[in-house]
């Protein structure tokens, strides 16, 4: 790999292949504000990046600083290998990563903020903020916050909040509640599961899940609560919330800290800021795989494709256990 310590290119486009860029790629004159950056593969950029358009033909590519694309950040659909953004990504236009090859994946280690976000086969350790969000076969550990429209198709998300929500296939929520203004429009056969009470730590360690843990089927009609919010100016806002909290008694009997789910989420969200690599301790005293962003991303994708199966939360609780808890 050829090392570039500084970028001094005045043309309208910067093309990088087999390069290690030790500096930031930032405009130094008004003319360079219109410069595009094209990543052709096997590139590491250690500094921040500003481009009119950031086009990635193929991986592997790694961006260690924040990235801003004024018009568009676009990873080509047939890009191969992994593209890794370790810090925040933003665009006043769109962020598009619709990857379809089996060995291709994009990992966003922090938040994404853009007008339009379209992702397929992507992992986001933070949240997504956009006018319109389209997700397919992707994982977002934070929230999906769309000011106009949100589409989910085979997605794991922390939570979501959008005026309009469309969904298909099987989707999972990491946190107890999600929100929309209009009732969701879902395709026939669509399923939602809440995995707040799933023992993800045990599954990550390849161990048996704890008792009274598991996924909960979320019925977007039966588990919906219609709420009218009123602010100090008497402005009213209608909101639908979707939560299984109203029919979970077993949650009070669990110590969620023992699930170690928070270690997975926090380790991924703080991946670029943690100076030491951690792991989980197994019941036999050995250690799990390191809690790195790529390892956590691979684990959640195994849940998405069904390789890792989360058991259903049992609907029965022994009476003696209830008596010990409440009497």
N, C-alpha and C positions, 0 to 999 in steps of 0.2 A: 504494500500500500504506500503510495506516494504521500509525503507529508507536506501540507501547505500551511505555513505559519501566518500568512496574511493574504487577504483577497484584494487585489488591485486590478480590477477588470472593468473597463468602461463600456463594454458592449451591452446590448439590450438583454442578453441572456448569459447566465453562468451555467456551464455544464460540468458536472462532477462525476467521475468514475474512478474507483480504486484510489480514493483520496482520504487522508486524515486532515481535516481543517482545524488548526489549532486556535483560530481567532473566530470572532463573530462575522457573520455575513450581513453587514448593515450598510445602507447608503451613506456616502460621504459627500454627495452633492445632489442637487435637485434633479439632475438628469438620471441619477441612479435609482430614484424612487419608482421609475417605470421598468426596472430590471426584473426579469424572470429568473428563477433558479430551477434547473433541471437536474434531478438526481438519477443517474443511470445505473447505480448499483455499487455495493461494497464501499459505502461512504460513511464516515463518522464526522459530525460537526460538533465541536466542543463548545462553541459560543452560541449566542442568540442568532436568529435568522429573521430578516425582513425581506419580503419579495412581493412584487405585484402578483405573480402567480408562482406557486411552488408545485412543480410537477414531478412526481416520483414514478419513474418507469419500472423500477424493480428494486428489491432489497438484495442483500441486507443493507439497512441504513439506520443510523442512530443519531438522534439529535439530543444533545445534553443540555441545551439552553431552551429558553422560550422561543416559540415560533409564531410569526404573524404573516399571513398572506392577505394582501389587501383585497384582491378579487376572488381567488380560489386556491385552496389547497386540495390537490387532486392526486390520489394514488390510482394508477391505471388498474383496470379490472383484472388484467392478466399478470399483474406483478407477482413475483415469486419471493419466497422467504419472508423474513420478518422486518417490519419497519417499526422503530421504537422511538416515541417522543417521550422523553423523561419529564418534561415540564409542560406548562400550560400551552395550549394551542388556541389561536384566535384568528378570525377573519371577518371582515365587514361583508363578505360575500358568502361563500359556501365552503364546507369541509366535506369532501366526498371520498370515501374509501369502500367501494363496493367490490371487495375481493371475492373471487370464486374458486381459485385453485386450491387443492387440498393442502399444499405446503405453504400457503401464503397467510399472513396474519399481520394485523396492525395493533400495536399496543400503545395506548395513550396513558401515560403515567400520572396525568393530572386532569384538570378541567378542560372542556372544549366550549368555546364561546363563539358563535357565528350566527349569521342570518338563517342559514339552512345547513343541516347536518344529515348526511346519509351514510350509514355504516353497514357493512356486512362482514362477518368474520373478524370483528374487532373487539378489543377489550379496553374498557375505560376505567381507570382506577378512581377517578373523581366523578364530577357531575357534568351534564350537558345542558347548556343554556342556549336556546335558539328560538326563532319564530316557528320553524317547522323541523321536526325530527323524524327520521325514518330509520328504524333499526331492524336488522334481520340477522339471526344467528349470532348475536352479540351479547356482551356482558357489560353492564354499567353498575359499578359498586355504589355510586352515589345516586343522585336523582336525575330524572329526565324532565326538564322544565321547559315546556314549549308554550309560547305566547299565542300560537294559533292552532297547530295540529301536531299530533303524535301518532306514530304508527309502530306497533310492536309485533314482531313475527318470530317466534322461537327466541325469546330474550330473557335474560336474568337482569333485573333492575332493582336498585335499592327501593325507590319509590318513583311516582310520576305525578305531575300536575300539568294539565293542559285543558283548554276549552273543548277540543275535540280529540277523541281517542279512538283509534281503530286497532284491531288485534286479530291475530290468527295463530294457529299451531299451539304449542305449549309454552307458557310463560311463567316466570317465577318472580316473586317479590321478596326482598331481603328484610324489609322493614314492615311494621304492622299495618300501615295505612297508606293509601294512594288517593288521588283526587282528580276530578274532572268537572267541567261545567255542564256539558251535555252527557247523557248516558252513553257509554261506549258502544261503538258499532263493531260487532265481532262476527267473524266468519263461522259457518257451521263447523262444529267439532273443536272450537277453540277452548282451551283450558287455562285456568290461572291457579297457581298454588302459592301459598304463603309459606316461606321457609324460615320465618323468624325463630321458630322453635325446633328447627332441624339441627342436629349435632354435626355441623360442618367440620369442626375440629377433628372429631373421630374419623370422619370419612377421609379427611386429608391425610391422616396417619394410617389409613387402611385398617382401622379398628372397628369393632362393633359399636353401633350407635347406642347412646344411653337410653334407659327406660323412660317412657313418657316424652320422647322426642320424636320429631318427624315433620313431614309436610302436611299442610292443611288445604283442602280444596276450597277455593274462593269462588263463590257464586256472585257474579257481578250484579245480579238482580236482588237476590235474597240478602246479600251482605252489604247492600248499598244504603247509605243514610243521606237523605236530602236535607241540607242545611241552608238557611238564609243568614248571611252575615251583614251586619249593619255597622257602618263606621260613625264617627262623630258628626258627620254632615248628613246623616240619615240616608247615605247612599247604600243601596242594597245590592248584594251579590249572591247569586244562587250557586251552590257548590254540592257536588255529590262526592261522598267519601266511601271508600271500599276497604273494609276492615273485618277481620275475623275475631277481633277482641271481644265482641259481645257474646260469643259462644265458646270461649276458651276458659274453662275452669282449671285445667291442668297447669296453665301458665304460672299460677300462684304457688304450685308445688315444686317448681324447678328453680335451680340456681343457674341462671343463664351464664354466669361467669365460668362455670365448669365446662360449658360447651366450647369455649375458646374461639368462638366465631369472630369475636372482635379482633383477635390477633391477626386473622386472615385479612380482614377489611382494613385495619389500621396499617398493617405492614405493606399492603399494596398502595394505599393512599399516600404513605410517607416514604415510598420506596427510594426516591431520589435524595431524601434528606437523612435517612438512617445511615450512620457511619459504620454500624456493625450488623452482620447478618445473624438473624435469630432462627430458631427452630422450635418445634413443639416436642415435648417429652412424651414418649409412649408409655403404656402401662408396664412394659417390661424394663423400663429404664433407658432404652435406646432413644435416639433422636429421629424425628421425621425429616423429610426433605427440607432444605432451607426455605425460609419464608421470603423468597425473592418474587418480584413482580412476574417474571416469566413462569415460575412454578405455580404461583397462585392463579394466574390466567389459565394455564393448562388444566388445573384442577376444575375450575368453573366450566371450562369448555367440555370436560368429561361429563359434568352434570347435564349440560345442554344436549350432548349427543347420546345420552343414556348409558354411557359406560359406567358411570357412578350412579347408583340408584338410591334415592332417599326414601326411607320407609314412610308409610302413612302414620300419622299420629293416632294412637289408639283412642277410641272413644269411651273406654271404660276405665274407672279408677276405683280401687278397693275402698270400701267404706271406712275401714280402719285407718287408712292413710288420710282420708278427709277429716276424720275425727281428731287425729293427732295434730293436724294443721289448724283447724278452726275451733276446737273445743279446749 
